[in-house]
Amino acid sequence: MGCMNMIQEIQVTKTNDWSMNLEDTYYEENPAELLQSAVEAVQTTAPGYYVNLVTPGSFGMPEESLIPKLIHRFQEENIPVKDIHYISECGCGGHVTRVYR
């Protein structure tokens, strides 16, 4: 019987409040990836905790685009979220959005 190579992704649940830095030129060039990475960050956050999503300033105010898109994806994928709101602008010009699980 032969061996089969399998790639297995192990997802670690964060049992604390944490931040995900999405301020990267990669995300500026691939905005759909930013949304997917943000959703994955929320999915890996345990209930009762939050994740701060730090996004590039070039994406604009999170209330106008990111937050509505996240809410839509959470509803579409049945991801339970207690609260999502804009926190503030970073000193570097980016924005912080907090998502509570």
C-alpha positions as CSV (number, residue, x, y, z in Angstrom):
1,M,0.0,0.0,0.0
2,G,1.5,3.3,-1.1
3,C,1.7,6.5,0.9
4,M,-0.4,9.5,-0.1
5,N,0.9,13.0,0.5
6,M,-1.8,15.2,2.0
7,I,-1.7,18.9,2.6
8,Q,-3.6,19.6,5.8
9,E,-4.4,23.1,7.0
10,I,-4.5,23.5,10.7
11,Q,-6.6,26.4,11.9
12,V,-5.7,27.8,15.3
13,T,-8.5,29.5,17.3
14,K,-7.3,32.6,19.0
15,T,-8.6,32.7,22.6
16,N,-7.6,36.3,23.2
17,D,-8.1,39.7,21.7
18,W,-5.7,40.3,18.8
19,S,-5.0,42.4,15.7
20,M,-4.6,41.4,12.1
21,N,-2.4,43.8,10.0
22,L,-3.7,44.0,6.5
23,E,-1.8,47.1,5.7
24,D,0.4,45.7,2.9
25,T,0.9,46.5,-0.7
26,Y,-0.2,43.0,-1.6
27,Y,-3.7,43.7,-0.3
28,E,-3.7,47.1,-2.0
29,E,-3.1,45.3,-5.3
30,N,-5.5,42.4,-4.4
31,P,-8.5,43.9,-2.6
32,A,-10.5,40.7,-2.8
33,E,-7.8,38.9,-0.8
34,L,-8.0,41.6,1.9
35,L,-11.7,40.8,2.4
36,Q,-11.0,37.0,2.5
37,S,-8.1,37.4,5.0
38,A,-10.3,39.6,7.2
39,V,-13.1,37.0,7.2
40,E,-10.6,34.2,8.0
41,A,-9.2,36.3,10.9
42,V,-12.7,36.7,12.3
43,Q,-13.3,32.9,11.9
44,T,-10.2,32.1,13.9
45,T,-11.2,34.4,16.7
46,A,-13.0,32.5,19.6
47,P,-16.4,33.7,20.8
48,G,-16.1,36.3,23.5
49,Y,-13.0,37.9,21.9
50,Y,-12.3,40.5,19.2
51,V,-10.0,41.0,16.3
52,N,-8.8,44.4,15.2
53,L,-8.6,44.5,11.4
54,V,-6.0,47.1,10.4
55,T,-6.5,48.2,6.7
56,P,-4.7,50.6,4.4
57,G,-5.8,54.2,4.3
58,S,-6.1,53.8,0.5
59,F,-9.1,51.6,1.0
60,G,-11.0,54.6,2.5
61,M,-13.3,54.7,5.5
62,P,-14.3,51.2,6.6
63,E,-17.9,52.2,7.3
64,E,-18.3,52.9,3.5
65,S,-16.9,49.7,2.1
66,L,-15.2,47.1,4.3
67,I,-17.8,46.9,7.1
68,P,-20.8,46.4,4.7
69,K,-18.9,43.8,2.8
70,L,-17.9,42.0,6.0
71,I,-21.5,42.0,7.3
72,H,-22.7,40.6,3.9
73,R,-20.1,37.8,4.0
74,F,-20.8,37.0,7.7
75,Q,-24.5,36.6,6.9
76,E,-23.8,34.7,3.7
77,E,-21.5,32.2,5.4
78,N,-23.4,32.1,8.7
79,I,-20.5,33.4,10.8
80,P,-21.8,34.6,14.2
81,V,-20.5,38.1,15.1
82,K,-21.7,40.1,18.1
83,D,-20.5,43.6,16.9
84,I,-18.5,45.2,14.2
85,H,-17.5,48.9,14.3
86,Y,-14.8,51.4,13.2
87,I,-12.3,52.3,16.0
88,S,-10.0,55.0,14.6
89,E,-7.4,56.0,12.1
90,C,-3.9,54.8,12.8
91,G,-1.0,57.2,13.0
92,C,0.2,55.7,9.6
93,G,-3.0,56.6,7.9
94,G,-4.6,53.2,8.0
95,H,-7.9,52.3,9.8
96,V,-8.8,49.9,12.6
97,T,-12.1,48.0,12.5
98,R,-13.0,45.9,15.5
99,V,-15.0,42.7,15.1
100,Y,-16.3,41.0,18.3
101,R,-17.2,37.3,18.2
